[in-house]
């Protein structure tokens, strides 16, 4: 049995449904203008709607999502093969063309030291900073904020030991990377492409 065409995933949420329904009238109103004018007009019209007016579109989107999931299931069970969406395909093609497509990272490759001297300072002082935070503080963002204030208050002389440690780690990383590349020439050849 033929699986037919892959169902299209509904996108854009409630607004997407609104835009699909109203596009013809906006297009008529914007005849002869740039295509972006339609989106602009639709966006402004959407903003003016009350939550109550937006509700039916939200419901439509929820239903479209459920229908898509059911159709997709039927499509796959009929032997269909899931393709990536146009957007994903486009960005993949672009990445290949620009040469920005990410290589799969090798778990055995040496880890590059990150964050510079500040990163070393943060790693060494994190526990102390976390302990000094008031109850209910966000461990991640508040720690980073407090650390950056403390780091900014340090003199260059006080920052120097952290910079030295970072430089040492960076040198170790470079050496390890050279050894890694020598031991794994195939990976190196791939990266050169």
N, C-alpha and C positions, 0 to 999 in steps of 0.2 A: 504493500500500500504506500501511496505517496503521502508525504507529510504535509505537502502544500507549503504555503509561505509562512515564515516565522512571524508570530504576532508582534505587533509594535508595542513597546512599553510606554504606558502613559507617563508623560513628564510635565513638570511645571506646576504640579499641585492644582489647587482650586483655580488659581489664576490661569493655568494652562487650559483648563476646561472653558473658562470664561472667554479667553482669547480665541479658542477654536470656534466657539459659538458666535462671537461678535465680530470676528475678523472681516466677513463680507461687508458689514455696514461701515466699519472703520476704513476698509480699503476703498469703498465708494466715496467716503468723505475726504479721503486723502488722494483721490485720483490725480495722477500726474506728478505726485510728490515722491520723495525717496521712500523706500520700503520701511526704513527706520521710523518714519513718521507714524505708521500704523501702530508699531509697538509703543511709541511714545504716547499716542492718543489713548491706546488701550490701558496703558499703565496709569495714566491720569484718571481715566474713567473707573478703573478698579479701586484706586485710592478713595474715591468719593463714595463707594458702596459701604453700607453699614455691615457689621458682622452678620446681621440677620440676612441681608441680601447676598452675602458671600456663601452662606450655609449650603444652598442647593448645589453650588459649584463644588464645594468640598465633598458633598455626598456623591456627586457625579464622579469625582476623582477617585473616591474610595471604591465605588462600584467598578470603575474602569480598571482599577488595580486588581480587584478580585477577579474580574473577567480575564484580564491579561494573564494572571497566575494560572487560572484554569485552562485557558487556551494554550499557554506555554507547556503545561503538563501534557495536554493532549497532543500537542505538536511533537514533543520529545518522545512520548510513548509510541507515536506513529513512526518513529525512526528519524525524526527531524534532528538536525545538528544545530545547536545554539551558536549563532554568529554574534560577534561583538557589535554593539550599536555603531551607527555612522560616526558619532562623536569620538568614540574610543578608537575606531579604525583611523579616523582623520589624525588624531593626536599621535597614534603609533607611527603612521606614515611620516608625519612631520618630524617626529623624533629620529626616525631612521635617516631622513633626508638631512637634517641638521647635524646628525651624528651625536645627538644628545640621548639616544636610547641607552638606558641604564644597563650595564652589564650585571649579571648575577654576581653577587658578592661571594667570594670564597671564604668560608668560615675559618679556614686555616691561615688566611692572609693576616699579616700584622695589623694591629689597630692603630690608626693615626691618632696622636694625642690631640684632643680638641679643647677649645676654650682659652688657649694661651695661658699667660701667667695668672689671669683671673680664674681660669678653670681650676688651676692647681690650688689657688687660695680658697675657692669655694669647696673643693673636695676636702681640704684639710680642716676647714672651719664649719662645715655644714652642720655637724651634730651640735656644736656649741650654739650656732645661730638658731637651729630648730628648737633647742631647749629654752632659748630666751624669748621665743615667740609667745604672745598671749594665747590663752585658751581659745579654741575656735578659729585660729588663724589658718590660712591656706598654706600647707607645708611647702608646696612648690613655688607659687608666685610670691608669697610673703618672704620666704627664705631668700629667693633671688633678689627681691627688692632690698631687703636688709643687707645682704651681702654686697650688692653694688654700692650702697651708701658707704658701708665700711671700707670697701676697696677704694672708693673715690677719696676717702679721708686719709688714706695712707700716703706717706711721702714716697718719692721715687726710691729712696734708700731702703724703705721698708718693703717696697714691691720687688726690689732686686732679687732677693733669695727665691721668690716664686718664679721670676723670669728665668733665673739660672736653672731651676728645676725643670721648667718647661723646655728650655733649650736642650738640656741633657736628654729629656724624654724624646724630643724631636730628632736628635742625633741618633738615639738608640733605634727609633722607628725607621729612619732612613737606612741604617745599617741592616736592620732586620728585613726591610723591604728588598734591599739589594740581594741579600742571601735568599729570600723567598723567590725572587724573580729568577735567580740563577738555578734554583732547584725546580722551578716550574716554568720552563721556557715556553711551553704551549700557551699558557695563559697570557704571557707577555706578547706573543705573536698576535693573539686575538685583540688585545688592547690597541695594537698598532694600526689595526684596520681602519 
